[in-house]
Amino acid sequence: DVYPMPQPTRLYFVDLVDGGYTNVELQEDDRVALITDASQLSSNASDSAEGTNIGALIDGDAATFWHTDWHGECQDQYHYLQVELPALYSGEITTMITRRSASNDHPTKMKVWASTDGEEFTELTTIDLPFTGAGSTVFAEPFAISTPVKYLRFAAVDCVGDSYSFRTFWHAAEFQLYGVAGDGIDGIQSGDKTADGIFNLMGQKVQKAQKGIYIMDGKKVLVK
């Protein structure tokens, strides 16, 4: 059976040792998802064929994806994904990408810009997203925002693939930003409910979690 998977707003961490969990109570991390609705996402370069559903980036389904323009319609130097944060935010942010099961154009390095008004952007940092295989999920090292901002832009500046390296355009199955609870985002909570048990990100119930990200009793869990 396949169940619709809401996106829990908190990320939990457990360690997998000899097929079991070292903390069955699921020690709660203090990171909170900052993207909870597709209306927070926009881009200058959504592909006319494979970029029409930007909400695929937060639908919890690793089989769906969003792609920037690869038909030559966008001539901008950078193909960016813009995120409108739920409130002015300063503090640490962790970037997560789940990659498609595709051969090319997986972003491994992204520039990040920040803005308070959505008009004037300042380059903030460059993050690394190590490639560990198509279909994998990767977390970048956290970066810090010292002055409160409302908008962030992310654009690939390096990619990896079987046949090509960087070609400006890029894609992802899932994209999420995690902030630190207490940094102006305590009010972000999820009222969604889901079926009890362990599910993969495609909504399929599994008997036992291996290494990766799962939904466990309504909580998003990274099994390490």
C-alpha positions as CSV (number, residue, x, y, z in Angstrom):
1,D,0.0,0.0,0.0
2,V,1.0,3.6,-0.6
3,Y,0.0,6.3,1.8
4,P,0.0,10.1,1.2
5,M,3.0,11.4,3.1
6,P,2.8,14.8,4.8
7,Q,6.1,16.5,5.4
8,P,6.8,16.6,9.2
9,T,8.4,19.8,10.2
10,R,11.1,18.3,12.5
11,L,13.9,16.0,11.7
12,Y,15.0,13.3,14.1
13,F,18.2,11.3,14.2
14,V,18.8,7.7,15.2
15,D,21.9,5.5,14.8
16,L,21.5,2.1,13.2
17,V,23.7,-0.5,14.9
18,D,23.5,-4.2,14.0
19,G,20.1,-3.7,12.5
20,G,18.7,-2.0,15.6
21,Y,18.3,1.6,16.8
22,T,20.6,3.0,19.5
23,N,17.8,5.3,20.6
24,V,14.3,3.9,20.2
25,E,12.8,7.1,21.7
26,L,14.1,9.1,18.8
27,Q,16.3,11.8,20.3
28,E,14.8,15.0,18.9
29,D,17.1,17.4,17.0
30,D,16.5,21.1,17.2
31,R,16.2,21.6,13.5
32,V,12.8,22.7,12.0
33,A,11.8,22.5,8.3
34,L,11.5,26.1,6.9
35,I,9.7,25.1,3.7
36,T,6.2,23.9,4.4
37,D,4.2,25.1,1.4
38,A,5.0,25.2,-2.3
39,S,4.0,28.9,-2.4
40,Q,7.3,29.6,-0.7
41,L,9.2,28.4,-3.8
42,S,9.9,30.2,-7.1
43,S,12.5,30.3,-9.8
44,N,13.8,32.3,-12.7
45,A,14.4,29.1,-14.7
46,S,11.7,26.4,-14.2
47,D,11.8,24.2,-17.3
48,S,8.7,24.5,-19.5
49,A,8.3,20.7,-19.5
50,E,9.9,19.3,-16.4
51,G,9.8,22.3,-14.1
52,T,6.1,23.0,-14.0
53,N,5.5,21.5,-10.5
54,I,7.9,23.2,-8.2
55,G,5.9,21.7,-5.3
56,A,7.4,18.3,-6.2
57,L,10.4,19.5,-4.1
58,I,8.5,19.1,-0.9
59,D,5.9,16.5,-1.7
60,G,7.8,13.6,0.1
61,D,7.9,11.6,-3.1
62,A,11.3,10.7,-4.4
63,A,9.8,9.7,-7.7
64,T,8.7,13.3,-8.6
65,F,11.1,16.1,-9.4
66,W,11.7,19.7,-10.4
67,H,14.1,20.6,-13.2
68,T,15.5,24.0,-14.3
69,D,15.4,25.0,-17.9
70,W,17.3,22.7,-20.2
71,H,15.6,23.9,-23.5
72,G,17.6,27.1,-23.8
73,E,14.7,29.4,-22.9
74,C,16.5,30.9,-19.9
75,Q,19.7,32.8,-20.7
76,D,20.5,33.9,-17.1
77,Q,23.9,33.0,-15.7
78,Y,22.4,31.2,-12.8
79,H,19.3,29.0,-12.6
80,Y,18.1,29.7,-9.0
81,L,15.6,28.3,-6.7
82,Q,14.2,31.0,-4.5
83,V,12.8,30.3,-1.0
84,E,10.6,32.7,0.9
85,L,11.2,31.9,4.6
86,P,8.2,31.9,6.9
87,A,9.6,34.8,8.9
88,L,12.7,36.9,9.1
89,Y,15.4,34.5,10.1
90,S,18.9,34.6,11.4
91,G,20.9,31.6,12.6
92,E,22.1,28.3,11.1
93,I,20.5,26.7,8.1
94,T,21.1,23.2,6.9
95,T,20.3,22.3,3.2
96,M,19.0,18.9,2.2
97,I,18.6,17.5,-1.3
98,T,17.2,14.2,-2.4
99,R,18.6,13.4,-5.8
100,R,16.6,11.9,-8.7
101,S,17.4,8.5,-10.2
102,A,19.0,10.2,-13.2
103,S,22.4,10.1,-14.9
104,N,23.4,13.7,-15.1
105,D,23.2,17.3,-13.7
106,H,23.2,16.5,-10.0
107,P,24.3,19.7,-8.1
108,T,27.4,19.3,-6.0
109,K,28.1,22.9,-5.2
110,M,25.6,25.8,-4.9
111,K,25.8,29.5,-4.4
112,V,23.5,31.0,-1.9
113,W,22.2,34.6,-1.9
114,A,20.1,36.3,0.8
115,S,17.6,39.2,0.8
116,T,15.2,41.0,3.2
117,D,12.8,42.3,0.5
118,G,13.1,39.8,-2.4
119,E,14.5,42.4,-4.7
120,E,18.1,43.1,-3.6
121,F,20.2,40.0,-3.0
122,T,23.7,39.6,-1.5
123,E,25.8,36.6,-2.1
124,L,26.1,34.8,1.2
125,T,28.1,31.6,0.8
126,T,28.7,28.5,-1.3
127,I,27.7,25.1,0.0
128,D,29.0,21.6,-0.9
129,L,26.6,18.8,-1.6
130,P,28.8,15.7,-2.0
131,F,27.5,13.2,-4.6
132,T,26.9,9.8,-3.1
133,G,24.8,8.3,-5.9
134,A,21.6,9.0,-7.9
135,G,18.6,8.7,-5.6
136,S,20.5,9.5,-2.5
137,T,19.8,12.2,0.1
138,V,22.6,14.6,1.2
139,F,22.9,17.3,3.8
140,A,25.2,20.2,3.3
141,E,27.2,21.6,6.3
142,P,25.2,24.3,8.0
143,F,25.8,27.9,7.1
144,A,25.1,30.9,9.4
145,I,23.0,34.0,8.7
146,S,24.0,36.8,11.0
147,T,21.5,39.5,9.8
148,P,17.8,38.5,9.6
149,V,16.7,37.7,6.0
150,K,13.4,36.7,4.4
151,Y,14.5,35.2,1.1
152,L,17.2,32.8,0.0
153,R,18.3,31.8,-3.5
154,F,20.2,28.6,-4.4
155,A,21.9,28.0,-7.8
156,A,24.1,25.2,-8.9
157,V,27.6,26.2,-9.8
158,D,28.9,22.6,-10.2
159,C,27.3,19.3,-11.1
160,V,28.2,15.7,-11.6
161,G,27.0,13.1,-14.1
162,D,27.9,10.1,-16.1
163,S,28.2,12.0,-19.4
164,Y,28.3,15.7,-18.5
165,S,29.6,17.9,-15.7
166,F,28.2,21.4,-15.2
167,R,25.7,22.7,-17.8
168,T,24.0,25.5,-15.7
169,F,20.7,23.5,-15.3
170,W,20.0,21.1,-12.5
171,H,17.3,19.1,-10.8
172,A,16.2,17.6,-7.5
173,A,13.5,15.2,-6.2
174,E,13.3,16.9,-2.8
175,F,14.7,20.1,-1.4
176,Q,14.5,21.3,2.2
177,L,16.0,23.9,4.5
178,Y,16.3,23.2,8.3
179,G,16.6,26.1,10.7
180,V,17.2,26.0,14.5
181,A,14.2,26.0,16.7
182,G,14.2,29.2,18.8
183,D,15.6,31.4,16.0
184,G,12.2,33.0,15.2
185,I,10.6,29.7,14.0
186,D,9.2,28.1,17.1
187,G,5.6,28.6,15.8
188,I,6.2,26.3,12.8
189,Q,4.4,23.1,13.5
190,S,2.7,20.4,11.5
191,G,-0.9,19.5,12.1
192,D,-0.8,16.7,9.6
193,K,-1.3,13.1,10.7
194,T,-0.2,10.0,9.0
195,A,-0.5,6.2,9.4
196,D,1.5,4.6,12.2
197,G,4.5,2.6,11.2
198,I,7.6,3.0,9.1
199,F,7.4,4.4,5.5
200,N,9.9,5.4,2.9
201,L,9.6,8.8,1.2
202,M,7.4,7.3,-1.6
203,G,4.8,6.4,1.0
204,Q,5.5,2.7,1.0
205,K,5.3,0.9,4.3
206,V,8.4,-1.0,5.2
207,Q,9.1,-3.6,8.0
208,K,12.5,-2.3,8.9
209,A,14.4,1.0,8.2
210,Q,17.9,0.8,6.8
211,K,20.2,3.8,6.4
212,G,18.3,6.8,5.0
213,I,15.3,9.0,5.6
214,Y,11.9,7.5,6.7
215,I,8.6,8.7,8.1
216,M,8.3,6.9,11.5
217,D,4.9,7.4,13.3
218,G,4.6,10.8,11.7
219,K,8.2,11.9,12.3
220,K,10.8,12.4,9.6
221,V,13.8,10.3,10.7
222,L,17.4,10.1,9.4
223,V,18.8,6.6,10.2
224,K,22.5,6.9,10.2
